[in-house]
Amino acid sequence: MPDLRQVRQQAGPGRVSRPSVSRPSESRPSVSRVGIFDDGGRATGPRIALDLLGGDRPPEAVVEGALMAVRRRPDLRVALVGPPESAAGLLGEYGQAADSSWDPGSLAVVPARDSVSITEEPTRAVRARRDASVRVAARLVRDGQVDAMVSIGPTGATLAAAVFSLPRLPGVTRPALALVVPAPAGPVVLLDVGANVDCGPGLLAEFALAGAAYARVRLRVPSPRVGLLSVGAAPGGGDELRRRTAELLAELPLDYVGSVEGHDVAVGGRADVVVTDGFTGNVLVKGMEGAVAAVARAAAAGLDSGDERAVSARYLLPVLAQVAETFSPEEQGGAMLLGADGVVVIGHCSSSPRAVAACVETAAEAVREGLVPGVRAALGDLVARRRAAAGLGEGTPR
């Protein structure tokens, strides 16, 4: 997702010093935890596959982020998916560093020598490259070798790899991409933010149920309030898609608060989850990014004005820096793919080591809190309604 930070700050404590270096089966197989990690199966914490390739930064940044994560949470296990000689060399250099304080058994290397660039058509490229790192990472989730995957490569490539490799949960037509917006009056789960441009009412209903399950895990809200993004808050407003979706959401087991507007996402307070199609959601996120950038630039220009604006700017810039920091990849922890039978986190392509670590920790939290089972349970009512509408009983095969 976009990096909304425009006023940059230095990374805080905990930064690892960087060394100098020149459609599968519908059910996931049961796999022993003794596998790719050299820990004898003793560890019981989340196991995360981390795509080493595809981002704007070199692999060193991804490895550094992995080390930050395992140092903060020693129960984590991270599999670096990429060229083995590159990953092993970096880990060797870090192992010799004076400040290395991590368990070597917490990291593993899984070979993958290909990648997908942002200039390529993602579906075609991922389909053609079985050895692409993002596709190998998705297969590790599918096969039960890890519990989640994280990629800071192109969003389209990660979505394609997840769709090719991971079954959809019952009731899911297409997975959605959810982003937590750090609004001042309370964070908001916004979905979809780019995975599905064209949506119908049934698909938006799926998003609402999945988003509510994510809010229970990520925001720790027992009964999330769900709103539908529209052009006004009055009932019956918006286009035909919004009107039909509103009728459907009102019938589902949700705390549906009705239509909400764009400022309700940016400010927060009215809804914990806001549902929309991927086109509108992505435009809204980019609009918020632009608003932060415009205000920051205006304040920066005021410093050089030589008049009373310079005084105001000196007070305003620290506040803007704090707001921008909350929107940064280092704080966001990536976007979550909801609806696939596995935890998938997608970070910004330009993620720093801190941002990579945040994505890994977001994935680990989703595993610990049972996000996938939660989404599965939330969609159960929708599945039952669809079966009833089709004349299928509980014992009737799908």
C-alpha positions in Angstrom: 0.0 0.0 0.0 1.1 3.6 -0.5 3.6 5.1 1.9 1.7 8.1 3.3 4.7 9.5 5.2 6.0 12.7 3.7 7.9 14.2 6.7 10.5 11.5 7.4 11.9 10.7 10.8 14.8 8.6 11.9 14.2 5.0 12.8 13.9 4.4 16.5 15.9 2.0 18.7 16.2 -1.6 17.9 17.6 -1.2 14.4 19.9 -4.0 13.4 23.3 -2.8 12.2 23.6 -3.8 8.6 26.7 -5.6 7.5 28.5 -4.9 4.3 27.9 -7.5 1.7 29.7 -7.3 -1.9 -5.3 -24.5 -7.7 -4.3 -27.0 -5.2 -6.2 -29.5 -3.0 -9.0 -27.9 -1.0 -7.6 -29.1 2.3 -4.3 -28.2 3.8 -2.2 -31.3 4.7 -1.3 -31.9 8.3 2.5 -31.4 8.5 4.8 -31.9 11.5 6.4 -28.7 12.8 9.7 -30.4 12.4 10.5 -29.2 8.9 12.3 -26.3 7.4 13.5 -24.8 10.7 16.5 -26.2 12.6 14.8 -26.1 16.0 13.8 -29.8 16.3 10.2 -28.8 16.3 10.5 -27.3 19.8 9.1 -23.9 18.9 5.4 -23.4 19.0 5.2 -19.8 17.8 4.0 -18.5 14.4 6.0 -19.6 11.3 6.2 -16.9 8.6 7.5 -17.2 5.0 9.1 -13.9 4.0 9.6 -13.1 0.3 13.2 -12.0 -0.1 12.7 -10.6 -3.6 10.4 -8.3 -5.5 10.6 -5.1 -3.4 12.3 -1.8 -4.3 15.0 -2.3 -1.8 17.8 -5.0 -1.9 17.4 -8.3 0.0 19.5 -6.9 2.8 16.6 -4.8 4.0 14.3 -7.8 4.1 16.8 -9.9 6.1 17.4 -7.0 8.5 13.6 -6.7 9.0 13.4 -10.5 9.7 16.1 -10.2 12.3 14.4 -7.3 14.0 11.2 -9.3 14.2 12.8 -12.5 15.7 14.8 -10.4 18.2 11.6 -8.7 19.4 9.6 -11.9 19.5 11.9 -14.9 20.1 9.0 -17.4 19.6 8.8 -16.4 15.9 10.2 -18.5 13.1 10.9 -16.8 9.7 11.7 -18.6 6.5 13.6 -16.4 4.0 12.4 -17.3 0.5 14.9 -16.4 -2.2 18.4 -17.2 -3.6 20.0 -19.5 -1.0 23.5 -18.2 -1.5 22.4 -14.6 -1.1 20.3 -15.3 2.0 22.9 -17.6 3.6 25.6 -15.0 3.0 23.6 -12.3 4.7 22.8 -14.4 7.6 26.4 -15.4 8.0 27.5 -11.8 8.0 24.8 -11.0 10.7 25.9 -14.0 12.7 29.4 -12.5 12.9 28.1 -9.1 13.9 28.9 -8.0 17.5 25.3 -7.1 18.2 23.8 -10.4 17.0 21.4 -11.7 19.7 19.1 -14.0 17.8 18.6 -17.7 17.8 19.9 -19.2 14.5 17.1 -21.8 14.7 14.6 -19.0 14.3 15.6 -18.4 10.7 15.6 -20.8 7.7 16.3 -20.3 4.0 14.0 -21.8 1.3 15.4 -21.7 -2.2 13.7 -19.6 -4.9 15.6 -17.9 -7.7 13.0 -16.0 -9.7 10.9 -12.9 -9.0 8.2 -10.8 -10.5 8.8 -7.1 -11.2 6.2 -4.4 -11.0 6.5 -3.8 -14.7 5.2 -7.2 -15.6 1.6 -8.4 -15.9 1.3 -10.2 -12.6 -1.1 -13.0 -13.4 0.8 -14.1 -16.4 4.2 -13.8 -14.7 3.3 -15.7 -11.6 1.6 -18.4 -13.5 4.6 -18.9 -15.7 7.2 -18.9 -12.9 6.8 -21.7 -10.4 10.2 -20.8 -8.8 9.2 -17.2 -8.2 9.8 -16.4 -4.6 6.3 -15.1 -3.9 4.8 -18.3 -5.4 7.1 -20.5 -3.4 6.1 -18.6 -0.2 2.5 -19.2 -1.0 3.1 -22.9 -1.5 4.8 -23.1 1.9 1.5 -21.8 3.5 -0.6 -24.2 1.4 1.6 -27.2 2.4 1.5 -26.3 6.1 5.3 -25.7 6.3 4.5 -22.1 7.6 1.5 -20.4 9.0 1.6 -17.2 7.1 3.4 -15.3 4.3 4.7 -11.8 3.9 5.7 -10.1 0.7 6.8 -6.5 -0.1 6.8 -7.3 -3.8 4.2 -6.0 -6.3 0.7 -6.3 -4.9 -0.7 -7.9 -8.0 1.9 -10.6 -8.0 1.2 -11.5 -4.3 -2.5 -11.6 -4.9 -2.0 -13.9 -7.9 0.3 -16.2 -6.0 -2.2 -16.5 -3.2 -5.1 -17.1 -5.5 -3.2 -19.8 -7.4 -1.8 -21.6 -4.3 -4.3 -21.2 -1.5 -7.9 -22.4 -1.5 -10.6 -19.8 -0.8 -12.6 -20.1 2.4 -16.2 -21.4 2.1 -18.4 -18.6 1.0 -15.6 -16.5 -0.5 -16.0 -15.5 -4.2 -12.8 -13.4 -4.3 -10.4 -12.4 -1.4 -10.2 -8.7 -0.4 -7.3 -6.6 0.7 -7.8 -4.8 4.0 -5.9 -1.9 5.4 -6.1 -0.4 8.9 -6.4 3.4 8.6 -5.0 5.1 11.8 -7.8 7.6 12.1 -7.6 10.1 15.0 -10.9 9.0 16.6 -10.1 5.4 16.3 -8.6 3.0 13.6 -10.7 1.9 10.7 -10.4 -1.3 8.7 -11.0 -0.3 5.1 -11.6 -2.9 2.4 -11.3 -3.5 -0.4 -8.3 -1.3 -1.2 -7.3 -2.6 -4.6 -7.8 -6.4 -5.1 -11.2 -6.2 -6.7 -12.2 -3.3 -9.0 -15.6 -4.6 -10.1 -17.9 -5.8 -7.2 -21.5 -6.8 -6.8 -23.6 -6.6 -3.6 -22.8 -10.3 -2.7 -19.1 -9.6 -2.9 -19.3 -6.5 -0.7 -21.3 -8.5 1.8 -18.4 -11.0 1.9 -16.0 -8.1 2.5 -18.2 -6.8 5.4 -18.2 -10.1 7.2 -14.5 -10.7 6.6 -13.6 -7.2 7.6 -15.6 -7.5 10.9 -13.7 -10.7 11.7 -10.4 -8.9 11.0 -11.4 -5.9 13.2 -12.1 -8.3 16.1 -8.5 -9.6 15.8 -6.6 -6.5 14.8 -8.5 -3.8 16.6 -9.8 -6.1 19.4 -13.3 -4.8 19.0 -15.8 -7.4 20.1 -18.7 -6.2 18.0 -17.3 -4.0 15.2 -19.5 -1.3 13.6 -19.7 -1.8 9.8 -20.3 1.0 7.4 -20.8 1.2 3.6 -18.8 3.9 1.8 -21.1 6.1 -0.2 -21.7 9.7 -1.3 -23.8 10.5 1.7 -24.9 9.2 5.0 -28.6 9.3 4.3 -30.4 5.9 3.9 -31.1 5.0 0.2 -28.3 7.2 -1.1 -25.6 6.3 -3.6 -25.8 4.3 -6.8 -27.6 1.1 -7.4 -24.7 -1.1 -6.2 -24.6 0.8 -2.9 -28.4 0.6 -2.4 -28.6 -3.1 -3.1 -25.6 -3.7 -0.8 -27.1 -1.7 2.0 -30.2 -3.9 1.9 -28.1 -7.1 2.1 -25.9 -5.8 4.9 -28.9 -4.9 7.0 -30.0 -8.6 6.9 -26.6 -10.0 8.0 -25.4 -10.6 11.6 -23.5 -7.4 11.7 -23.6 -4.1 13.6 -24.4 -2.2 10.4 -24.4 1.5 10.9 -25.4 2.4 7.4 -23.7 4.6 4.8 -20.6 6.5 5.7 -18.5 9.1 3.8 -14.8 9.4 3.0 -14.2 11.7 6.0 -15.5 9.0 8.3 -12.6 6.8 7.2 -10.0 9.6 7.6 -11.3 10.9 10.9 -12.8 7.6 12.4 -15.3 7.3 15.1 -18.4 6.3 13.1 -17.5 2.8 12.0 -14.8 0.3 12.8 -15.0 -1.3 9.3 -15.8 0.5 6.1 -16.6 -1.6 3.0 -16.3 -0.6 -0.6 -15.1 -1.8 -4.0 -11.4 -2.0 -4.7 -11.4 0.9 -7.2 -13.0 3.3 -4.8 -11.0 2.1 -1.8 -7.7 2.5 -3.6 -8.6 6.0 -4.8 -9.6 7.0 -1.2 -6.3 5.7 0.2 -4.3 7.6 -2.5 -6.4 10.7 -1.7 -5.5 10.6 1.9 -1.9 10.2 0.9 -2.2 13.3 -1.2 -3.8 15.3 1.5 -1.0 14.6 4.0 1.6 15.4 1.3 -0.1 18.7 0.4 -0.4 20.0 4.0 3.2 18.9 4.8 4.5 20.7 1.7 2.5 23.9 2.5 3.9 23.9 6.1 7.4 23.3 4.9 7.1 26.2 2.4 5.9 28.4 5.3 9.2 27.9 7.1 10.9 29.8 4.3 8.3 32.6 4.0 10.0 34.9 6.5 6.7 36.2 7.9 4.1 35.0 10.5 3.6 31.8 8.5 7.1 30.6 9.5 6.1 30.8 13.2 2.9 28.7 12.5 4.9 26.2 10.5 7.3 25.6 13.3 4.5 24.5 15.5 2.6 22.6 12.8 5.5 20.5 11.3 6.1 18.3 14.4 2.4 17.5 14.5 2.3 16.7 10.8 5.4 14.5 11.2 3.6 12.5 13.9 0.5 12.1 11.7 2.6 11.1 8.8 4.5 8.5 10.9 1.3 6.8 11.9 0.5 6.3 8.2 4.0 5.1 7.4 4.8 1.4 6.5 6.8 1.2 9.7 3.6 1.6 11.7 1.0 0.1 9.3 2.2 -3.4 9.2 1.0 -4.0 5.7 -2.4 -4.9 4.2 -4.1 -8.2 5.0 -5.6 -10.4 2.3 -8.9 -11.7 3.7 -10.7 -14.8 2.3 -7.8 -17.1 1.4 -7.2 -20.2 3.6 -4.0 -18.7 5.0 -2.6 -15.5 6.4 -1.2 -13.3 3.7 0.3 -9.8 4.4 1.4 -7.4 1.6 3.8 -4.6 2.5 4.8 -1.5 0.6 7.4 -2.1 -2.1 9.8 0.4 -0.6 9.5 -1.0 2.9 12.4 -0.3 5.2 13.7 -3.0 7.6 11.4 -1.6 10.3 8.4 -1.8 7.9 9.3 -5.4 7.1 9.5 -6.3 10.8 6.1 -4.7 11.3 4.6 -6.8 8.5 6.0 -10.0 10.0 4.6 -9.1 13.4 1.2 -8.3 11.8 1.2 -11.8 10.2 2.2 -13.4 13.5 -0.5 -11.6 15.4 -3.1 -12.8 12.9 -1.9 -16.4 13.3 -1.9 -16.2 17.1 -5.4 -14.7 17.2 -6.9 -17.2 14.8 -7.8 -14.8 12.0 -8.5 -17.4 9.3 -10.8 -19.5 11.5 -12.5 -16.2 12.6 -13.2 -15.2 9.0 -14.4 -18.8 8.2 -16.9 -18.6 11.1 -18.1 -15.1 10.2 -18.9 -16.2 6.6 -20.9 -19.2 7.9 -24.2 -17.3 8.0 -23.7 -16.1 4.5 -22.9 -19.6 3.3 -26.1 -20.9 5.0 -28.2 -18.2 3.3 -26.9 -19.0 -0.1 -27.5 -22.7 0.4 -31.0 -22.0 1.5 -31.7 -19.8 -1.5 -30.4 -22.5 -3.8 -32.6 -25.1 -2.1 -29.7 -27.0 -0.5 -30.1 -28.5 2.9 -27.3 -29.0 5.5 -26.6 -32.5 4.3 -26.8 -31.7 0.6 -23.4 -31.8 -1.2 -22.3 -28.5 -2.6 
